[in-house]
């Protein structure tokens, strides 16, 4: 999977590639879909949610430029696979999932695989996790139609946040926070499940 699907598509960060090679993706996928665990496409994980394709997981992780000592916030735990990839690289991973049954399953798998640097909670990820802010990096794996202001606020100056944004058309964007504001790079078109909760409240865009 790593060589044929990830490296050949341009991902070159050795930390990311090593993490992809080490984490057993099939453990995060329901039994019926496990024969397809290492194919390069999304798979259903229940509750109308999916696990992202391996290339997108690798690409998004690489864009954060993690060195190994970071504190990372993930919005949208889902299966727990992205959290495991981050945990292989970063010092600490904080992950929020709005669907509690999904979170419990992810927590069981991460515990089984002995990831001790992950902290999970069931909540609306739109508001982030102020208790542990600021974060060196933030990754969002569900698509709001605007950039959540609380997440930008909880990003450390010099930190990066990657997220899909959009409704009918989604675009993966990378935000780098500076003393003067934000630098935004538009990366590529994507298709993620929509972010639910407060993200769907249009009034939240005005806060």
C-alpha distance (Angstrom), angle and dihedral (degrees) to the residues before:
residue distance angle dihedral
X1 . . .
X2 3.80 . .
X3 3.80 96.6 .
X4 3.79 100.5 36.8
X5 3.81 100.8 36.6
X6 3.79 106.0 24.4
X7 3.81 111.1 29.0
X8 3.79 94.4 40.9
X9 3.80 89.5 55.1
X10 3.78 93.1 56.2
X11 3.81 108.2 -91.9
X12 3.80 107.3 137.2
X13 3.83 107.9 159.2
X14 3.81 104.2 121.9
X15 3.80 93.1 -151.8
X16 3.79 89.9 56.6
X17 3.80 94.1 44.0
X18 3.79 92.1 48.9
X19 3.81 90.5 50.0
X20 3.82 91.5 50.1
X21 3.79 89.2 50.4
X22 3.78 94.2 48.8
X23 3.81 104.6 43.3
X24 3.85 112.2 82.9
X25 3.80 99.7 -131.4
X26 3.80 93.0 -170.7
X27 3.81 90.8 66.3
X28 3.81 89.4 66.5
X29 3.81 95.5 51.7
X30 3.83 129.3 81.0
X31 3.81 113.9 -101.6
X32 3.80 96.2 -108.9
X33 3.81 92.0 57.7
X34 3.79 98.3 41.2
X35 3.82 95.2 100.0
X36 3.83 85.4 66.1
X37 3.80 95.3 43.7
X38 3.81 95.5 115.2
X39 3.79 98.4 40.0
X40 3.79 114.4 111.7
X41 3.79 100.6 -111.0
X42 3.82 138.3 80.8
X43 3.80 119.9 -85.6
X44 3.82 131.6 -158.2
X45 3.80 116.6 -104.4
X46 3.81 98.4 178.6
X47 3.82 134.0 -92.9
X48 3.84 89.6 67.5
X49 3.81 89.9 -67.1
X50 3.79 132.0 122.5
X51 3.77 141.0 -154.5
X52 3.80 108.9 -121.1
X53 3.79 120.8 -113.7
X54 3.83 113.3 -92.0
X55 3.80 93.6 -113.1
X56 3.81 93.2 56.1
X57 3.82 91.0 47.6
X58 3.80 89.7 51.4
X59 3.80 94.3 43.3
X60 3.79 95.2 49.3
X61 3.79 92.4 45.9
X62 3.80 92.2 49.2
X63 3.80 91.7 51.8
X64 3.81 90.1 61.2
X65 3.81 90.4 63.4
X66 3.80 94.6 -142.4
X67 3.80 116.7 -169.3
X68 3.81 99.9 -175.1
X69 3.80 108.9 -94.3
X70 3.80 99.1 74.0
X71 3.78 133.6 121.2
X72 3.81 107.1 -136.6
X73 3.80 131.5 -166.6
X74 3.79 119.2 -153.2
X75 3.79 121.3 -165.5
X76 3.80 111.0 -157.3
X77 3.80 110.2 30.0
X78 3.79 92.7 -170.5
X79 3.78 108.8 159.8
X80 3.81 93.1 -6.5
X81 3.80 93.7 -116.8
X82 3.81 96.5 117.1
X83 3.81 89.2 47.3
X84 3.80 89.6 54.2
X85 3.81 91.9 50.7
X86 3.80 89.9 50.4
X87 3.81 91.2 46.1
X88 3.80 90.2 56.9
X89 3.81 89.2 60.1
X90 3.81 111.4 23.7
X91 3.79 129.0 63.6
X92 3.81 95.1 -125.7
X93 3.79 134.7 9.5
X94 3.80 124.4 -161.8
X95 3.79 113.6 -168.9
X96 3.81 130.8 -173.9
X97 3.81 126.8 -163.1
X98 3.80 124.3 -177.7
X99 3.84 93.6 -156.9
X100 3.80 105.8 72.9
X101 3.83 97.6 -161.5
X102 3.81 89.8 55.5
X103 3.78 90.6 48.5
X104 3.79 92.8 52.2
X105 3.79 91.8 51.4
X106 3.80 91.7 48.1
X107 3.80 90.6 48.3
X108 3.81 90.7 52.7
X109 3.81 92.5 51.7
X110 3.80 94.3 45.3
X111 3.81 89.8 49.2
X112 3.80 91.1 48.1
X113 3.80 89.9 52.7
X114 3.83 89.8 47.5
X115 3.78 100.0 -119.1
X116 3.79 102.1 165.4
X117 3.81 98.9 172.3
X118 3.81 96.2 66.7
X119 3.81 124.4 95.9
X120 3.80 117.5 -171.3
X121 3.78 135.7 -173.1
X122 3.79 138.4 174.4
X123 3.80 109.0 -120.3
X124 3.79 144.7 107.6
X125 3.79 104.4 -68.3
X126 3.80 92.9 -156.4
X127 3.79 90.3 85.9
X128 3.80 93.5 46.9
X129 3.80 121.8 -148.9
X130 3.82 108.4 -66.3
X131 3.80 92.3 178.9
X132 3.81 91.2 71.9
X133 3.82 100.1 30.5
X134 2.95 142.0 156.9
X135 3.80 99.3 63.4
X136 3.79 127.5 -163.8
X137 3.80 90.3 -142.8
X138 3.79 138.5 7.3
X139 3.79 127.0 -160.3
X140 3.80 122.9 -170.1
X141 3.80 119.2 -162.8
X142 3.80 100.1 -174.4
X143 3.79 125.7 60.7
X144 3.80 123.7 -111.7
X145 3.80 117.1 -174.1
X146 3.82 89.9 -124.3
X147 3.80 136.9 24.8
X148 3.84 108.9 -87.5
X149 3.81 107.6 -120.2
X150 3.84 94.4 -149.1
X151 3.80 90.4 60.2
X152 3.79 92.7 51.8
X153 3.80 88.9 49.6
X154 3.81 91.2 52.7
X155 3.81 93.8 50.2
X156 3.80 114.8 101.4
X157 3.81 117.9 -119.9
X158 3.78 104.1 -92.8
X159 3.80 91.0 24.8
X160 3.79 127.9 122.8
X161 3.78 133.0 -133.2
X162 3.79 124.3 -167.5
X163 3.78 122.4 -167.4
X164 3.81 143.5 147.9
X165 3.81 112.7 -112.0
X166 3.76 128.3 -169.0
X167 3.76 146.6 62.5
X168 3.80 115.9 -125.6
X169 3.80 89.9 2.0
X170 3.80 117.5 37.7
X171 3.77 128.7 -165.6
X172 3.79 128.4 -169.4
X173 3.78 109.4 -128.8
X174 3.79 134.1 -173.9
X175 3.79 119.1 -147.8
X176 3.80 121.0 -163.6
X177 3.80 113.4 -167.6
X178 3.79 119.6 -140.8
X179 3.80 136.0 173.7
X180 3.80 88.2 -98.0
X181 3.80 97.7 47.6
X182 3.79 134.3 -85.6
X183 3.78 136.4 -26.7
X184 3.81 110.7 -152.4
X185 3.80 124.9 -160.4
X186 3.79 120.8 -171.2
X187 3.79 108.1 -143.4
X188 3.80 115.5 175.6
X189 3.80 144.1 -38.0
X190 3.81 114.2 -87.7
X191 3.78 141.8 170.0
X192 3.82 118.4 -133.3
X193 3.78 132.3 160.1
X194 3.82 109.9 -92.4
X195 3.78 120.3 -96.6
X196 3.80 108.8 -110.9
X197 3.79 131.5 -159.4
X198 3.79 119.8 44.5
X199 3.82 91.2 -4.9
X200 3.79 87.9 75.5
X201 3.81 92.6 54.0
X202 3.80 105.5 97.4
X203 3.81 90.6 -156.1
X204 3.81 89.5 66.2
X205 3.81 89.0 70.2
X206 3.79 89.3 66.2
X207 3.81 97.0 54.0
